[in-house]
Amino acid sequence: MVSAWRGETDWYGNTRAQPALEIRTGRLRFTPEQRLLTPAESFREMDLYLRHHPVAARMLPWLFGIDLRGSRDGARQQIEDFFRGVSFSPRVTNVTQHRDVKQGPRSA
């Protein structure tokens, strides 16, 4: 996940102060291992996202003041300065149980 505003968002601050207890996405729930991404890793995640979502890329200047029309190094620096990332993955609880992943309730 990536946070804008230099990581000065509530969810990012809360995640830094106390690790997430559970991740839920759709029917998938798990106890996460979390790791703060380096600026370079955050850039790679944003770069991948923007390549797959060109409309979002065109909105960056309007929403965040980030200009992607200049040099790649300039855009990289702006993105690394503005976004902070966190990696969440299922926590390994022991050698025999590889992931603590649970399916949520199924709807009828």
Backbone as JSON Lines, residues from 0, in Angstrom:
{"i":0,"aa":"M","n":[0.85,-1.16,0.0],"ca":[0.0,0.0,0.0],"c":[0.9,1.22,0.0]}
{"i":1,"aa":"V","n":[0.38,2.28,-0.6],"ca":[1.16,3.51,-0.69],"c":[0.33,4.67,-0.17]}
{"i":2,"aa":"S","n":[0.96,5.5,0.62],"ca":[0.33,6.69,1.18],"c":[0.92,7.93,0.53]}
{"i":3,"aa":"A","n":[0.05,8.85,0.17],"ca":[0.5,10.14,-0.36],"c":[0.82,11.08,0.82]}
{"i":4,"aa":"W","n":[1.09,12.31,0.5],"ca":[1.31,13.39,1.47],"c":[2.48,13.08,2.41]}
{"i":5,"aa":"R","n":[3.55,12.49,1.84],"ca":[4.79,12.22,2.58],"c":[4.56,11.34,3.81]}
{"i":6,"aa":"G","n":[3.52,10.52,3.74],"ca":[3.22,9.63,4.85],"c":[2.54,10.3,6.02]}
{"i":7,"aa":"E","n":[2.08,11.52,5.82],"ca":[1.44,12.27,6.91],"c":[-0.07,12.01,6.95]}
{"i":8,"aa":"T","n":[-0.47,10.8,6.59],"ca":[-1.87,10.41,6.64],"c":[-2.11,9.62,7.93]}
{"i":9,"aa":"D","n":[-3.34,9.61,8.39],"ca":[-3.65,8.91,9.64],"c":[-3.32,7.43,9.57]}
{"i":10,"aa":"W","n":[-3.74,6.76,8.47],"ca":[-3.53,5.32,8.42],"c":[-2.05,4.97,8.43]}
{"i":11,"aa":"Y","n":[-1.23,5.77,7.74],"ca":[0.21,5.47,7.69],"c":[0.84,5.72,9.06]}
{"i":12,"aa":"G","n":[0.48,6.82,9.69],"ca":[0.99,7.1,11.03],"c":[0.58,6.04,12.03]}
{"i":13,"aa":"N","n":[-0.67,5.59,11.95],"ca":[-1.14,4.54,12.85],"c":[-0.39,3.24,12.61]}
{"i":14,"aa":"T","n":[-0.14,2.91,11.35],"ca":[0.58,1.69,11.01],"c":[2.02,1.75,11.5]}
{"i":15,"aa":"R","n":[2.62,2.91,11.45],"ca":[3.99,3.06,11.96],"c":[4.02,2.95,13.48]}
{"i":16,"aa":"A","n":[3.0,3.5,14.15],"ca":[2.95,3.49,15.61],"c":[2.65,2.1,16.16]}
{"i":17,"aa":"Q","n":[1.74,1.38,15.49],"ca":[1.35,0.05,15.94],"c":[1.06,-0.8,14.71]}
{"i":18,"aa":"P","n":[1.77,-1.91,14.55],"ca":[1.55,-2.75,13.38],"c":[0.1,-3.21,13.25]}
{"i":19,"aa":"A","n":[-0.32,-3.41,12.02],"ca":[-1.69,-3.85,11.75],"c":[-1.94,-5.2,12.39]}
{"i":20,"aa":"L","n":[-3.13,-5.37,12.94],"ca":[-3.5,-6.64,13.58],"c":[-4.09,-7.62,12.59]}
{"i":21,"aa":"E","n":[-4.79,-7.09,11.58],"ca":[-5.44,-7.95,10.6],"c":[-5.61,-7.17,9.29]}
{"i":22,"aa":"I","n":[-5.48,-7.88,8.2],"ca":[-5.76,-7.33,6.87],"c":[-6.98,-8.06,6.34]}
{"i":23,"aa":"R","n":[-7.92,-7.29,5.8],"ca":[-9.11,-7.86,5.16],"c":[-9.25,-7.24,3.78]}
{"i":24,"aa":"T","n":[-9.38,-8.1,2.8],"ca":[-9.63,-7.64,1.45],"c":[-10.55,-8.66,0.8]}
{"i":25,"aa":"G","n":[-11.74,-8.24,0.48],"ca":[-12.74,-9.18,-0.01],"c":[-13.01,-10.23,1.05]}
{"i":26,"aa":"R","n":[-12.92,-11.49,0.66],"ca":[-13.12,-12.59,1.62],"c":[-11.84,-13.03,2.3]}
{"i":27,"aa":"L","n":[-10.73,-12.48,1.92],"ca":[-9.43,-12.87,2.46],"c":[-9.11,-12.06,3.72]}
{"i":28,"aa":"R","n":[-8.72,-12.76,4.78],"ca":[-8.28,-12.13,6.02],"c":[-6.99,-12.79,6.46]}
{"i":29,"aa":"F","n":[-6.05,-12.0,6.97],"ca":[-4.83,-12.6,7.5],"c":[-4.16,-11.66,8.49]}
{"i":30,"aa":"T","n":[-3.38,-12.28,9.38],"ca":[-2.54,-11.54,10.31],"c":[-1.28,-11.18,9.53]}
{"i":31,"aa":"P","n":[-0.96,-9.9,9.42],"ca":[0.15,-9.52,8.54],"c":[1.51,-9.39,9.2]}
{"i":32,"aa":"E","n":[2.51,-9.65,8.4],"ca":[3.86,-9.15,8.63],"c":[3.88,-7.83,7.87]}
{"i":33,"aa":"Q","n":[4.41,-6.8,8.44],"ca":[4.46,-5.55,7.7],"c":[5.87,-5.0,7.7]}
{"i":34,"aa":"R","n":[6.18,-4.3,6.62],"ca":[7.5,-3.7,6.45],"c":[7.33,-2.37,5.73]}
{"i":35,"aa":"L","n":[7.94,-1.33,6.28],"ca":[7.92,-0.04,5.61],"c":[8.83,-0.12,4.39]}
{"i":36,"aa":"L","n":[8.36,0.37,3.27],"ca":[9.15,0.34,2.04],"c":[10.14,1.5,2.01]}
{"i":37,"aa":"T","n":[11.26,1.27,1.37],"ca":[12.22,2.35,1.14],"c":[11.63,3.29,0.08]}
{"i":38,"aa":"P","n":[12.15,4.5,-0.04],"ca":[11.68,5.38,-1.11],"c":[11.79,4.73,-2.5]}
{"i":39,"aa":"A","n":[12.87,4.0,-2.76],"ca":[13.04,3.34,-4.06],"c":[11.97,2.27,-4.27]}
{"i":40,"aa":"E","n":[11.64,1.52,-3.22],"ca":[10.59,0.5,-3.33],"c":[9.23,1.14,-3.55]}
{"i":41,"aa":"S","n":[8.97,2.24,-2.84],"ca":[7.71,2.96,-3.03],"c":[7.6,3.47,-4.46]}
{"i":42,"aa":"F","n":[8.71,3.97,-5.0],"ca":[8.71,4.42,-6.39],"c":[8.39,3.27,-7.33]}
{"i":43,"aa":"R","n":[9.01,2.11,-7.12],"ca":[8.75,0.97,-8.0],"c":[7.27,0.58,-7.98]}
{"i":44,"aa":"E","n":[6.67,0.6,-6.8],"ca":[5.24,0.26,-6.7],"c":[4.38,1.3,-7.43]}
{"i":45,"aa":"M","n":[4.69,2.58,-7.23],"ca":[3.93,3.63,-7.91],"c":[4.15,3.58,-9.42]}
{"i":46,"aa":"D","n":[5.38,3.33,-9.83],"ca":[5.69,3.26,-11.25],"c":[4.9,2.13,-11.91]}
{"i":47,"aa":"L","n":[4.87,0.97,-11.28],"ca":[4.1,-0.16,-11.8],"c":[2.6,0.18,-11.86]}
{"i":48,"aa":"Y","n":[2.1,0.79,-10.8],"ca":[0.68,1.18,-10.77],"c":[0.36,2.16,-11.9]}
{"i":49,"aa":"L","n":[1.2,3.18,-12.06],"ca":[0.92,4.21,-13.06],"c":[1.04,3.67,-14.49]}
{"i":50,"aa":"R","n":[1.9,2.69,-14.71],"ca":[1.99,2.06,-16.04],"c":[0.72,1.3,-16.39]}
{"i":51,"aa":"H","n":[0.1,0.69,-15.37],"ca":[-1.12,-0.08,-15.59],"c":[-2.38,0.78,-15.52]}
{"i":52,"aa":"H","n":[-2.25,2.0,-15.03],"ca":[-3.4,2.89,-14.88],"c":[-3.07,4.27,-15.43]}
{"i":53,"aa":"P","n":[-3.06,4.41,-16.76],"ca":[-2.63,5.68,-17.37],"c":[-3.53,6.86,-17.01]}
{"i":54,"aa":"V","n":[-4.79,6.61,-16.74],"ca":[-5.67,7.72,-16.33],"c":[-5.2,8.28,-14.99]}
{"i":55,"aa":"A","n":[-4.83,7.4,-14.08],"ca":[-4.31,7.85,-12.78],"c":[-3.02,8.64,-12.98]}
{"i":56,"aa":"A","n":[-2.18,8.2,-13.91],"ca":[-0.93,8.91,-14.18],"c":[-1.2,10.32,-14.67]}
{"i":57,"aa":"R","n":[-2.24,10.47,-15.49],"ca":[-2.57,11.82,-15.99],"c":[-3.15,12.71,-14.89]}
{"i":58,"aa":"M","n":[-3.64,12.11,-13.81],"ca":[-4.24,12.89,-12.73],"c":[-3.21,13.33,-11.67]}
{"i":59,"aa":"L","n":[-2.01,12.73,-11.67],"ca":[-1.02,13.08,-10.65],"c":[-0.72,14.57,-10.58]}
{"i":60,"aa":"P","n":[-0.5,15.24,-11.73],"ca":[-0.23,16.68,-11.62],"c":[-1.4,17.43,-11.0]}
{"i":61,"aa":"W","n":[-2.59,17.08,-11.37],"ca":[-3.79,17.77,-10.89],"c":[-4.04,17.49,-9.41]}
{"i":62,"aa":"L","n":[-3.91,16.22,-9.0],"ca":[-4.2,15.85,-7.61],"c":[-3.07,16.18,-6.64]}
{"i":63,"aa":"F","n":[-1.82,15.92,-7.07],"ca":[-0.71,15.99,-6.14],"c":[0.39,16.97,-6.54]}
{"i":64,"aa":"G","n":[0.27,17.6,-7.7],"ca":[1.3,18.52,-8.15],"c":[2.57,17.83,-8.62]}
{"i":65,"aa":"I","n":[2.48,16.56,-8.99],"ca":[3.64,15.8,-9.47],"c":[3.62,15.79,-10.99]}
{"i":66,"aa":"D","n":[4.68,16.32,-11.59],"ca":[4.76,16.45,-13.04],"c":[5.59,15.31,-13.62]}
{"i":67,"aa":"L","n":[4.94,14.43,-14.37],"ca":[5.63,13.29,-14.97],"c":[6.16,13.59,-16.37]}
{"i":68,"aa":"R","n":[5.96,14.83,-16.86],"ca":[6.36,15.15,-18.24],"c":[7.83,15.47,-18.37]}
{"i":69,"aa":"G","n":[8.51,15.72,-17.28],"ca":[9.94,16.05,-17.34],"c":[10.79,14.79,-17.4]}
{"i":70,"aa":"S","n":[11.97,14.89,-16.87],"ca":[12.89,13.74,-16.89],"c":[12.39,12.64,-15.96]}
{"i":71,"aa":"R","n":[12.79,11.43,-16.27],"ca":[12.42,10.28,-15.41],"c":[13.01,10.46,-14.02]}
{"i":72,"aa":"D","n":[14.26,10.96,-13.95],"ca":[14.88,11.18,-12.64],"c":[14.12,12.22,-11.82]}
{"i":73,"aa":"G","n":[13.64,13.26,-12.5],"ca":[12.85,14.29,-11.81],"c":[11.54,13.73,-11.28]}
{"i":74,"aa":"A","n":[10.86,12.95,-12.11],"ca":[9.6,12.33,-11.69],"c":[9.86,11.35,-10.55]}
{"i":75,"aa":"R","n":[10.94,10.58,-10.67],"ca":[11.29,9.62,-9.62],"c":[11.5,10.34,-8.29]}
{"i":76,"aa":"Q","n":[12.22,11.43,-8.31],"ca":[12.5,12.18,-7.07],"c":[11.21,12.71,-6.45]}
{"i":77,"aa":"Q","n":[10.32,13.24,-7.29],"ca":[9.05,13.76,-6.78],"c":[8.22,12.64,-6.14]}
{"i":78,"aa":"I","n":[8.16,11.49,-6.8],"ca":[7.38,10.37,-6.28],"c":[8.0,9.83,-5.0]}
{"i":79,"aa":"E","n":[9.32,9.67,-4.98],"ca":[9.98,9.18,-3.77],"c":[9.79,10.13,-2.59]}
{"i":80,"aa":"D","n":[9.76,11.44,-2.85],"ca":[9.56,12.42,-1.79],"c":[8.12,12.45,-1.28]}
{"i":81,"aa":"F","n":[7.16,12.17,-2.15],"ca":[5.75,12.39,-1.83],"c":[5.02,11.16,-1.31]}
{"i":82,"aa":"F","n":[5.44,9.96,-1.71],"ca":[4.72,8.73,-1.35],"c":[5.54,7.88,-0.38]}
{"i":83,"aa":"R","n":[4.84,7.21,0.53],"ca":[5.44,6.25,1.46],"c":[4.68,4.94,1.33]}
{"i":84,"aa":"G","n":[5.4,3.83,1.34],"ca":[4.75,2.54,1.16],"c":[4.94,1.59,2.33]}
{"i":85,"aa":"V","n":[3.99,0.66,2.42],"ca":[4.04,-0.4,3.41],"c":[3.73,-1.71,2.7]}
{"i":86,"aa":"S","n":[4.5,-2.73,3.0],"ca":[4.25,-4.07,2.46],"c":[3.58,-4.9,3.54]}
{"i":87,"aa":"F","n":[2.47,-5.55,3.19],"ca":[1.78,-6.46,4.1],"c":[1.79,-7.84,3.46]}
{"i":88,"aa":"S","n":[2.17,-8.85,4.23],"ca":[2.11,-10.23,3.74],"c":[1.67,-11.11,4.9]}
{"i":89,"aa":"P","n":[1.06,-12.27,4.58],"ca":[0.62,-13.15,5.65],"c":[1.78,-13.56,6.56]}
{"i":90,"aa":"R","n":[1.55,-13.49,7.85],"ca":[2.58,-13.84,8.83],"c":[2.78,-15.35,8.87]}
{"i":91,"aa":"V","n":[4.03,-15.77,8.84],"ca":[4.36,-17.18,9.01],"c":[4.37,-17.44,10.51]}
{"i":92,"aa":"T","n":[3.52,-18.38,10.96],"ca":[3.38,-18.61,12.4],"c":[4.26,-19.75,12.91]}
{"i":93,"aa":"N","n":[4.53,-20.75,12.07],"ca":[5.46,-21.81,12.44],"c":[5.88,-22.56,11.18]}
{"i":94,"aa":"V","n":[6.73,-23.54,11.34],"ca":[7.29,-24.24,10.19],"c":[6.23,-25.03,9.43]}
{"i":95,"aa":"T","n":[5.27,-25.63,10.13],"ca":[4.29,-26.47,9.45],"c":[3.14,-25.67,8.86]}
{"i":96,"aa":"Q","n":[2.86,-24.51,9.42],"ca":[1.77,-23.68,8.91],"c":[2.4,-22.5,8.19]}
{"i":97,"aa":"H","n":[2.31,-22.49,6.86],"ca":[3.02,-21.48,6.08],"c":[2.37,-20.11,6.13]}
{"i":98,"aa":"R","n":[1.04,-20.06,6.19],"ca":[0.37,-18.76,6.22],"c":[-0.86,-18.85,7.1]}
{"i":99,"aa":"D","n":[-1.09,-17.78,7.87],"ca":[-2.28,-17.68,8.69],"c":[-3.33,-16.93,7.87]}
{"i":100,"aa":"V","n":[-3.89,-17.61,6.88],"ca":[-4.86,-16.99,5.97],"c":[-6.21,-17.63,6.21]}
{"i":101,"aa":"K","n":[-7.23,-16.82,6.39],"ca":[-8.58,-17.31,6.64],"c":[-9.52,-16.73,5.6]}
{"i":102,"aa":"Q","n":[-10.46,-17.51,5.19],"ca":[-11.51,-17.01,4.32],"c":[-12.62,-16.44,5.19]}
{"i":103,"aa":"G","n":[-13.12,-15.3,4.85],"ca":[-14.22,-14.69,5.59],"c":[-15.51,-15.44,5.31]}
{"i":104,"aa":"P","n":[-16.58,-15.03,5.98],"ca":[-17.86,-15.72,5.78],"c":[-18.35,-15.56,4.35]}
{"i":105,"aa":"R","n":[-18.96,-16.61,3.84],"ca":[-19.52,-16.56,2.49],"c":[-20.92,-16.01,2.56]}
{"i":106,"aa":"S","n":[-21.25,-15.18,1.61],"ca":[-22.62,-14.65,1.56],"c":[-23.49,-15.61,0.76]}
{"i":107,"aa":"A","n":[-24.76,-15.66,1.14],"ca":[-25.7,-16.6,0.48],"c":[-26.14,-16.09,-0.85]}
